[in-house]
Amino acid sequence: MFSPRPLHRSRTCLALLLIALCAAPAAATAALAFRGDKDWKPIDPAHLALAAPIVERDADAEAIFWEVRVDHDADEGMVLSHYVRIKVFNDRGRESQSKIDILAPKVRSFETKIKDITARTIKPDGTIIELKKEDIFERTIAKTSGIKVKAKTFAMPSVEPGSIIEYRWREVRPGVISLYEEFEFARDIPVQTVKYYIKPVSAPGFMMGMRAQTFQTGMTPFQKEKDGFYSMTLTNIPAFREEPRMPPDHAVRPWMLVYYREDNKPAAQIWKEYGRELYESHKSSMKVNDDIKRAAAEAVAGATTDEEKLDRLFTYVRSKVKNVFDDGAGFTREQLDKMKANKTPADTLKRGTGNWHDIDMLFAALASASGFEVRVAKVTNRSEIFFDPNFADPYFMREGTENIAVRVGDAWRFYDPGTTYVTKGMLRWQEEGQNALVSDGKEPMFVRTPLSGPAKSAEKRTGKFKLRDDGTLEGDVRVEYTGHLAHDMKERYDDESPAEREQSIREQLKGRLGGVEVSGLQIENVTDPTQPFVTKYHIVVPAYAQRTGKRLFLQPAFFQRGVNPTFPTSTRRHEVYFHYPWSEEDRIEIDLPDGFALDNPETPTPISAGALSKYEPKAQVTTDGRTVVYLRKFFFGGSPNGDGGILIFPTGTYTQLKGYFDELHKQDGHTLSLKQGAAGSATPAKP
């Protein structure tokens, strides 16, 4: 029944293929928890006396064991019963382990539930202090990747160096029983032993064999246990530490995929069969009738090229149909429940509403009616893991990552009008630069989706200010985002109220500039799929320029003031991963206070990394000497062809990459000296 696979370091983009099963009734409630659930495991005196870590020499705390029992419950879904025991070695360990966060991330779009937490502290003298249930709270945590997750939080009682702490909880993954489940091996501290007890899925008529694949780690054989469980043990797991701009968790963390398959077909055959099934299953979804033909003719009327026709079809679909599940659409749960499902593209067009799939299929039908060869394409999501087609299972291509491939000449073009904020001519950044499986009834093929260049995702900022003689800066700001930057901003804010949006931006400005006053804040086009995301505000920044005697020292790069270095650490464990290429363009105008003028002005130094990146700052003064004009242009992730280039940098290049961004940070901090009583400069600042 069980077939372990050899170690394979996969850089794949995580995806799911869910198959709903009728879960067999749970054998017994006790099977969902560890044996002796009411009693903790005995404390080994050797562990209580342990004075130094075993896995990592400099660790402040180390997990002695982490055991997880995995079972299936007909009512709850998959249940993981965790038990972790930790040894604290010093004050840093006491500080880091006194507060515990048990995360509840989404699994298959379902919110994981954390239940039945129990915890206790065993002090060096053997005294035991139990955690009180009323001391457990829920909060939201923002991870280094920017993703927010819910967590159950509690403070361990009376922790001190030499203590052992231990806690147990149940992690409930609701929804249908899945043929694919993910299991982690690493924590934020080293672990001496990780052990999983897994009961294979059992359902009437279900005969597939359970398999497992590990990533970023080795694998030991599964051992048969009692009550239908199989166990797998790993030892000496190093701590996992998040880093800014690192690859997605599943590309760097040690983890395991447990899945079910009867055959051992080669990868090429798996993908060919899957691509054919994909083609056949979507035929009816792209059905063309007379209504679709009339709509297509209307949409492309007057267009002369294939590109123009497809652009018009994209715009037509966006204007005629609203994605009912988008946060900015404004539909209530009651309204959604009353809506009828669209069975054909004609239904979607007639009703003017649909989900992302309905909208994409309408675009496909219109393109087909306009004479184009159209296919559904499955594309991976590189925000989760990097795709490797050598892993022969459709798990890595999930529902929700479909695009429409249209043949134009000898090439395939990719479209996704169903994702509301995707800019025309682009895909979501998670799906650009990926191997897409273009379906076909005979010969499916992998085709690389294009990677949009830096110019398509731009942040354009302007500021017109007046500087007072006490160093206070006051003025008006406008910031505009396009492309992937706009998509990210709209997704972030479209489900918030106007007051919540304003509060968020105010907090960001205060975090960067300190005690600022912000007024007249406007946020535009939050839910508009075609327009840039724009913020405008009036701001007063006390002591922006430093006053020393008769001089003021002014940093003209207003938008970089207070920004931390991109890479603050001198060493790096993981590769550096930029989500997409981007560009920045700033124009700052600062009127100088009466009686002050630039004194020996200098401009920051430009920096270039060839086609990959370029930094072009320029500080100058108007001919009357009264206004400093600061211009800054920057892009990263380019290629000689003007499209997207390198996004992933090995750790061996970290020193060079860090040096480049450190120099940018230094130049952004460049200051100009203003002298009281000096004659105004009538020429631009010199390099």
C-alpha positions in Angstrom: 0.0 0.0 0.0 2.8 2.4 0.9 5.5 3.3 -1.6 8.1 5.9 -0.4 9.8 7.8 -3.2 13.5 8.7 -3.2 14.7 12.2 -2.2 14.0 14.7 -4.9 14.9 18.4 -4.3 12.0 19.9 -6.2 11.7 23.5 -7.1 8.1 23.3 -8.0 5.1 25.6 -7.8 2.7 24.2 -5.3 -0.8 23.2 -6.6 -3.6 20.9 -5.5 -5.9 18.4 -7.2 -8.6 17.7 -4.7 -10.8 14.6 -5.0 -13.7 14.5 -2.6 -14.0 11.2 -0.8 -16.6 9.8 1.5 -14.7 9.7 4.8 -15.1 6.5 6.7 -16.5 7.0 10.2 -13.8 7.7 12.8 -12.8 4.4 14.6 -12.8 6.1 18.0 -12.4 9.6 19.3 -9.3 8.6 21.2 -7.6 7.8 17.9 -7.4 11.5 17.1 -5.2 12.2 20.0 -2.1 10.8 21.5 -2.4 7.8 23.7 -2.7 8.9 27.3 -4.1 12.2 26.2 -5.0 13.1 29.8 -1.4 12.5 31.0 1.8 14.0 29.8 4.7 11.8 28.9 7.2 11.2 31.7 10.1 13.6 31.9 13.5 12.0 31.3 15.9 13.2 34.0 18.6 13.4 31.4 16.6 15.9 29.5 16.0 18.0 32.6 19.7 18.0 33.2 20.7 18.7 29.6 23.0 21.7 29.6 23.8 22.2 25.9 22.0 21.8 22.6 22.6 18.7 20.4 21.5 19.8 16.9 23.0 23.3 16.7 25.8 24.2 19.0 24.7 27.9 19.5 21.0 27.2 19.9 19.2 29.0 22.8 16.5 26.4 22.9 15.9 23.1 21.2 12.9 20.8 20.7 13.6 17.4 22.3 10.8 15.9 20.2 7.9 17.0 18.0 5.3 14.3 17.4 2.3 14.6 15.1 -0.5 12.1 14.8 -2.5 12.4 11.6 -6.0 11.0 11.3 -9.3 11.6 9.4 -12.6 12.5 11.0 -15.9 12.3 9.2 -17.1 15.6 10.7 -13.9 17.6 11.1 -11.7 16.6 8.2 -8.0 15.9 8.7 -6.8 16.2 12.3 -3.2 16.7 13.3 -2.5 16.1 17.0 0.8 17.8 17.9 3.0 17.3 20.9 6.2 19.3 21.3 8.7 19.3 24.2 11.4 22.0 24.3 14.5 22.5 26.4 15.5 26.1 27.3 19.2 26.7 27.7 19.7 30.4 28.4 18.0 33.8 28.9 17.7 34.3 25.1 15.9 31.0 24.9 13.7 31.9 27.9 12.7 35.1 26.1 12.1 33.5 22.7 10.1 30.5 24.1 8.1 32.3 26.7 5.6 33.4 24.1 4.1 30.8 21.8 2.3 31.4 18.5 0.6 28.4 16.9 -0.2 29.4 13.4 -3.4 28.5 11.5 -2.6 29.0 7.8 -5.1 28.3 5.0 -5.0 24.8 3.6 -6.9 24.3 0.3 -8.5 27.7 0.8 -9.9 26.5 4.1 -9.1 28.2 7.4 -7.2 25.8 9.6 -8.6 25.6 13.2 -6.4 25.3 16.3 -8.1 23.5 19.2 -7.5 21.9 22.6 -4.3 23.6 23.5 -2.7 22.4 26.8 0.8 23.5 28.0 3.0 23.4 31.0 6.5 24.4 32.3 8.8 22.0 34.2 11.3 24.1 36.1 14.9 22.8 36.7 13.9 21.6 40.2 11.0 19.6 38.8 8.2 22.0 39.8 5.4 21.9 37.2 3.2 24.9 36.3 0.2 24.4 34.1 -1.0 26.9 31.5 -4.5 28.3 32.3 -7.1 28.2 29.5 -8.0 31.8 30.0 -4.4 32.8 29.1 -4.8 31.7 25.5 -5.7 34.4 22.9 -6.1 34.7 19.2 -4.3 37.3 17.0 -3.2 37.9 13.4 0.5 37.7 12.5 2.2 39.2 9.4 5.0 36.8 8.2 8.2 38.0 6.6 6.7 37.1 3.2 3.9 39.6 3.9 1.2 36.9 4.3 -1.1 37.4 7.3 -2.2 34.3 9.2 -4.2 33.8 12.4 -2.6 32.3 15.4 -3.4 31.1 18.9 -1.0 32.9 21.3 -0.1 32.2 24.9 2.7 32.9 27.4 4.3 29.9 29.0 4.3 30.3 32.8 7.5 30.7 34.9 10.0 29.8 32.2 13.7 30.1 33.2 17.0 28.8 31.8 17.1 25.0 32.3 13.3 24.6 32.1 11.5 22.2 29.9 8.3 23.5 28.3 5.8 21.3 26.4 2.5 21.9 24.7 -0.1 20.0 22.7 -2.8 21.1 20.3 -5.1 19.8 17.6 -4.8 21.3 14.1 -8.0 20.7 12.2 -7.9 21.0 8.4 -11.6 21.2 7.4 -13.3 20.3 4.1 -13.2 17.2 2.0 -10.7 14.5 2.6 -7.8 15.2 0.2 -5.6 12.9 -1.8 -2.7 15.3 -1.1 -1.5 16.6 2.3 1.5 18.6 3.3 3.5 18.1 6.5 6.3 20.3 7.9 9.5 19.2 9.5 11.2 22.3 10.7 10.5 24.8 13.5 12.1 28.1 14.4 14.4 26.2 16.8 16.3 23.0 16.1 14.5 19.7 16.7 16.2 16.5 17.9 13.4 14.2 16.6 10.4 14.7 14.4 8.0 11.8 14.2 4.8 11.6 12.1 2.1 8.9 12.7 -0.1 8.8 9.6 -3.2 6.8 9.0 -3.8 6.4 5.3 -7.1 7.6 3.8 -9.7 4.9 3.8 -13.0 5.0 1.9 -15.3 2.6 0.1 -13.9 1.6 -3.2 -10.7 3.5 -2.6 -7.7 1.3 -3.5 -4.9 3.8 -4.3 -1.6 3.3 -2.5 -0.2 6.0 -0.2 3.1 7.5 -1.3 5.3 10.2 0.1 7.8 12.8 -1.3 10.1 14.9 0.8 11.6 18.2 -0.2 14.7 19.9 1.0 15.5 16.9 3.3 16.1 13.2 3.3 13.6 10.5 4.1 13.5 7.4 6.3 11.3 4.4 5.5 7.8 4.3 7.1 7.2 1.8 9.8 3.9 0.1 10.4 2.3 0.9 13.8 -0.8 -0.3 15.6 -4.3 0.8 14.7 -3.5 1.2 11.0 -1.0 4.0 11.4 2.4 4.3 9.7 5.3 6.3 11.3 8.2 8.2 9.8 11.0 9.7 11.9 13.6 12.3 11.1 16.4 13.4 13.4 18.6 16.5 13.9 16.5 19.0 12.0 18.1 22.5 12.0 16.1 25.6 12.8 14.4 27.3 10.0 14.7 31.1 9.9 12.8 33.4 7.5 14.7 36.0 5.6 13.4 39.0 3.6 12.9 38.3 -0.1 13.5 34.6 0.2 11.9 32.0 -2.1 8.5 30.6 -1.1 8.4 28.4 2.0 7.9 25.2 0.1 11.0 25.8 -2.0 13.2 26.2 1.1 11.6 24.5 4.1 12.0 20.8 4.7 8.5 19.3 4.2 6.7 16.2 3.0 3.9 15.6 0.5 1.7 12.5 1.2 -0.4 11.5 -1.8 -2.1 8.5 -3.4 -1.5 6.9 -6.7 -1.7 3.3 -8.1 0.5 3.6 -11.1 4.1 4.5 -11.7 3.8 6.3 -15.1 6.7 8.5 -16.3 6.3 12.2 -16.1 5.9 12.8 -19.8 3.0 10.4 -20.0 1.4 11.9 -16.9 1.4 15.4 -18.3 0.3 14.3 -21.8 -2.7 12.5 -20.3 -3.5 15.4 -18.0 -3.3 17.9 -20.8 -5.7 15.8 -22.9 -8.2 15.5 -20.1 -7.9 19.3 -19.5 -8.8 19.9 -23.2 -11.8 17.5 -23.2 -13.2 18.8 -19.9 -13.3 22.4 -21.1 -14.9 22.0 -24.5 -18.4 22.7 -23.2 -17.2 25.6 -21.1 -16.0 27.5 -24.2 -19.1 26.7 -26.3 -19.9 29.2 -29.1 -23.5 30.0 -30.0 -25.2 32.8 -32.0 -25.2 35.2 -29.0 -21.4 34.7 -28.6 -20.8 35.2 -32.3 -22.8 38.5 -32.3 -21.0 39.7 -29.2 -17.6 38.9 -30.7 -18.4 40.7 -33.9 -19.5 43.7 -31.9 -16.3 43.7 -29.7 -13.8 43.5 -32.6 -15.5 45.8 -35.1 -13.0 48.0 -36.7 -9.9 46.1 -35.3 -7.3 45.4 -38.0 -4.7 43.2 -36.3 -4.9 40.1 -34.1 -3.4 41.9 -31.2 -6.0 44.7 -31.4 -8.8 42.2 -31.7 -7.7 40.3 -28.5 -7.2 43.6 -26.6 -10.8 44.6 -27.5 -12.1 41.2 -26.5 -10.3 41.5 -23.1 -11.7 45.0 -22.5 -15.2 43.9 -23.7 -15.3 41.0 -21.2 -14.1 43.2 -18.3 -16.7 45.8 -19.1 -19.6 43.4 -19.5 -19.1 40.9 -16.6 -18.4 41.5 -12.9 -16.4 38.9 -10.9 -18.9 38.2 -8.1 -16.3 36.8 -5.7 -13.9 39.7 -5.9 -13.6 41.5 -2.6 -14.4 44.8 -4.3 -17.5 43.6 -6.1 -19.7 44.3 -3.2 -22.0 41.3 -3.3 -23.4 40.0 0.0 -23.4 36.3 1.0 -27.2 36.3 0.6 -26.9 37.6 -2.9 -24.3 35.1 -3.9 -26.4 32.2 -2.6 -29.3 33.3 -4.8 -27.3 33.5 -8.0 -27.6 30.8 -10.5 -24.5 29.0 -11.8 -23.5 29.9 -15.3 -23.5 26.8 -17.5 -22.3 28.4 -20.7 -20.4 31.5 -21.8 -23.7 32.8 -23.1 -25.2 32.6 -19.6 -22.2 34.6 -18.3 -22.7 37.3 -20.9 -26.4 37.5 -20.4 -26.3 37.8 -16.6 -23.3 40.1 -16.5 -21.9 38.2 -13.4 -19.7 35.2 -12.9 -16.7 33.8 -11.1 -13.1 34.1 -12.5 -13.6 30.8 -14.5 -16.8 32.0 -16.1 -15.1 35.2 -17.2 -12.1 33.4 -18.6 -14.3 30.9 -20.5 -16.4 33.8 -22.0 -13.2 35.4 -23.2 -12.1 32.0 -24.7 -15.5 31.6 -26.5 -15.4 35.1 -27.9 -11.8 34.6 -29.1 -12.8 31.3 -30.7 -15.8 33.0 -32.4 -13.4 35.6 -33.8 -11.4 32.9 -35.5 -8.6 32.3 -33.1 -7.2 28.9 -31.9 -7.9 28.8 -28.2 -6.8 26.5 -25.4 -7.1 26.3 -21.6 -3.6 26.5 -20.0 -2.7 25.3 -16.5 0.0 27.4 -15.0 1.8 27.1 -11.7 1.9 29.5 -8.7 5.4 30.5 -7.9 4.4 32.3 -4.7 4.2 28.8 -3.2 6.9 26.7 -4.8 8.8 26.6 -8.0 7.5 24.1 -10.6 9.4 21.1 -11.7 7.7 19.0 -14.5 9.8 16.0 -13.6 7.6 15.4 -10.6 4.9 13.2 -12.2 1.7 14.3 -10.5 -0.9 17.0 -11.3 -0.8 18.1 -7.7 1.5 21.0 -8.8 -1.2 22.5 -11.0 -4.2 23.5 -9.0 -7.7 24.7 -9.9 -7.6 28.5 -9.9 -4.4 28.8 -11.9 -6.0 28.5 -15.4 -5.3 31.0 -18.1 -6.5 31.2 -21.7 -3.9 30.6 -24.4 -4.5 32.1 -27.8 -2.4 31.3 -30.8 -1.2 34.4 -32.6 1.0 33.5 -35.5 3.5 30.9 -34.3 3.3 31.9 -30.7 0.8 31.5 -27.8 -0.4 34.5 -26.0 -1.8 34.2 -22.4 -4.8 36.0 -21.0 -6.6 36.1 -17.6 -9.5 38.6 -17.7 -11.2 36.7 -14.9 -8.7 38.0 -12.3 -10.1 41.4 -11.8 -7.0 43.5 -11.2 -4.7 41.9 -13.8 -3.5 44.5 -16.3 -4.3 43.8 -19.9 -1.3 42.1 -21.5 -0.1 40.6 -18.2 -0.9 37.7 -15.9 -0.7 37.6 -12.1 3.0 37.9 -11.1 2.7 34.4 -9.5 1.9 33.0 -13.0 4.4 34.9 -15.2 7.7 33.3 -16.2 6.3 29.8 -15.6 5.8 26.6 -17.5 2.2 26.6 -18.6 0.6 23.3 -19.8 -1.3 24.2 -22.9 -4.0 21.6 -23.3 -4.7 19.8 -26.5 -6.7 16.8 -27.6 -3.5 15.2 -29.1 -0.3 16.9 -28.1 -0.4 19.1 -25.0 2.8 21.1 -24.5 4.6 23.2 -22.0 5.0 26.9 -23.0 6.8 29.5 -21.0 4.6 32.4 -20.0 6.2 35.8 -20.5 7.7 37.8 -17.7 6.6 41.5 -17.8 9.5 44.0 -17.8 10.1 46.7 -15.1 8.3 49.4 -17.0 4.9 47.6 -16.7 5.0 47.6 -12.9 5.9 51.2 -12.0 5.7 53.4 -8.9 5.6 57.1 -9.9 5.8 59.6 -7.1 5.7 63.4 -7.1 6.1 65.8 -4.2 5.9 69.6 -4.1 7.2 71.0 -0.8 8.2 74.1 1.0 11.1 74.0 3.5 10.9 76.2 6.6 14.0 77.7 8.2 13.5 75.4 11.2 13.8 72.3 9.0 10.0 71.5 8.7 9.0 70.2 5.4 5.4 70.7 4.2 3.7 69.9 0.9 1.6 67.7 -1.3 2.3 64.1 -2.5 0.9 61.9 -5.2 1.9 58.2 -5.6 0.7 56.1 -8.6 1.1 52.3 -9.0 0.7 50.3 -12.2 1.0 46.6 -13.2 1.8 44.1 -10.5 2.3 46.9 -8.0 -1.2 48.2 -8.5 -2.6 44.6 -8.4 -0.9 44.0 -5.0 -2.2 47.3 -3.6 -5.8 46.7 -4.8 -5.8 43.2 -3.4 -4.5 44.5 -0.1 -7.1 47.3 0.3 -10.2 46.4 -1.6 -11.8 44.6 1.3 -11.1 47.4 3.8 -13.3 50.4 4.6 -12.1 53.9 3.5 -11.3 54.6 7.2 -9.2 51.4 7.5 -7.3 52.3 4.3 -6.5 55.8 5.5 -5.4 54.5 8.9 -3.1 52.0 7.3 -1.3 54.5 5.0 -1.0 57.0 7.9 0.7 54.4 10.0 3.1 53.6 7.2 4.1 57.2 6.9 4.5 57.6 10.6 6.6 54.5 10.8 8.9 55.9 8.2 9.0 59.6 9.0 8.0 59.8 12.7 5.6 62.4 14.1 4.1 63.6 10.8 0.8 65.3 10.2 -1.2 63.9 7.3 -4.3 65.6 5.9 -6.5 65.5 2.8 -5.7 61.8 2.3 -7.3 60.4 -0.9 -7.1 56.8 -2.2 -8.3 56.4 -5.8 -9.2 53.4 -8.1 -9.1 50.8 -5.3 -11.5 48.5 -7.1 -11.1 49.8 -10.7 -9.4 47.1 -12.8 -8.2 49.5 -15.5 -6.9 52.6 -13.7 -3.7 52.9 -11.6 -3.9 52.8 -7.8 -3.3 56.3 -6.6 -2.8 57.9 -3.2 -2.7 61.7 -2.5 -2.1 63.6 0.7 -0.8 66.7 2.3 2.0 66.2 4.8 3.9 68.1 7.4 7.3 66.6 8.6 8.9 68.5 11.5 12.7 68.5 11.6 13.0 66.9 8.2 16.1 69.0 7.5 18.7 69.2 10.3 19.5 72.8 11.4 23.1 73.5 12.5 23.9 77.1 13.1 23.4 78.9 9.8 23.1 75.6 7.8 20.3 73.2 6.9 21.2 69.7 5.8 18.5 68.4 3.4 17.9 64.9 2.1 16.1 65.5 -1.3 15.1 61.8 -1.7 11.8 62.3 0.3 10.3 58.9 -0.6 13.4 57.0 0.6 13.8 58.9 3.9 13.5 56.4 6.8 13.5 53.4 4.6 15.7 50.6 5.9 18.4 48.8 3.9 17.0 46.2 1.5 19.4 43.5 2.9 20.4 44.4 6.5 22.3 41.2 7.3 25.9 40.4 6.3 25.2 36.7 5.6 22.5 34.9 3.9 21.1 31.3 4.2 18.5 31.3 1.4 18.5 32.5 -2.2 17.2 36.0 -2.9 13.9 36.0 -4.7 12.3 39.1 -6.2 8.6 38.5 -7.1 8.7 40.6 -10.3 10.6 43.3 -12.1 9.6 46.9 -11.2 10.6 50.5 -11.8 10.4 53.7 -9.7 10.3 57.3 -10.9 10.4 60.3 -8.5 10.1 64.0 -9.0 10.6 66.2 -5.9 10.4 70.0 -5.8 11.4 71.8 -2.6 11.1 75.5 -2.3 13.9 76.8 0.0 13.3 79.1 3.0 14.0 82.8 2.5 17.6 83.6 3.0 18.9 80.1 2.3 20.7 78.9 -0.8 22.6 75.8 -1.9 26.2 75.7 -0.8 28.5 73.9 -3.1 25.8 71.6 -4.4 26.5 68.0 -5.4 24.3 65.4 -6.9 24.1 61.7 -5.9 26.1 59.2 -8.0 24.3 57.1 -10.7 24.8 53.3 -10.5 24.3 50.7 -13.2 24.1 46.9 -13.3 23.7 46.7 -17.0 20.3 45.6 -18.4 19.4 44.1 -15.0 19.2 47.4 -13.1 19.9 51.1 -13.3 19.8 53.9 -10.7 19.8 57.5 -12.0 19.4 60.3 -9.4 19.9 63.9 -10.1 19.7 67.0 -7.9 19.5 70.4 -9.4 18.3 73.9 -8.7 16.1 76.2 -10.7 17.6 79.2 -12.4 16.5 81.6 -9.7 18.1 79.4 -7.0 14.9 79.2 -5.0 13.8 75.6 -5.7 15.6 72.3 -5.5 14.5 69.7 -8.1 15.3 66.1 -7.3 14.8 63.5 -10.0 15.2 59.8 -9.3 14.8 56.8 -11.7 15.4 53.2 -10.8 14.5 49.8 -12.2 15.3 46.2 -11.3 14.8 42.9 -13.0 15.3 43.9 -16.6 16.8 42.1 -19.6 18.5 43.2 -22.8 15.1 42.7 -24.6 13.3 45.0 -22.3 11.2 42.3 -20.7 11.7 40.6 -17.4 15.1 39.1 -16.5 16.7 37.5 -13.5 14.5 37.2 -10.3 16.4 34.6 -8.3 20.0 35.1 -7.0 22.0 32.3 -5.4 23.5 32.8 -2.0 26.9 32.9 -3.6 26.0 36.2 -5.2 24.6 37.7 -2.0 27.6 39.9 -1.2 27.6 41.5 -4.6 23.8 42.0 -4.6 23.8 43.4 -1.1 26.6 45.7 -2.1 24.6 47.1 -5.0 21.5 47.8 -2.9 23.7 49.2 0.0 25.2 51.7 -2.4 21.7 52.7 -3.6 20.7 53.2 0.0 23.7 55.3 0.6 23.0 57.5 -2.4 19.4 57.8 -1.4 20.6 59.3 1.9 22.6 62.0 0.1 22.2 65.4 1.7 22.4 68.9 0.3 23.9 71.8 2.4 21.9 75.0 2.5 23.6 78.1 3.9 21.8 81.1 5.3 22.8 84.3 3.7 24.6 82.6 0.8 24.0 83.8 -2.8 21.5 81.7 -4.7 22.9 79.2 -7.2 21.6 79.8 -10.7 23.1 76.6 -12.2 22.2 72.9 -11.9 24.0 71.0 -9.2 27.3 69.4 -10.4 28.2 65.8 -10.0 
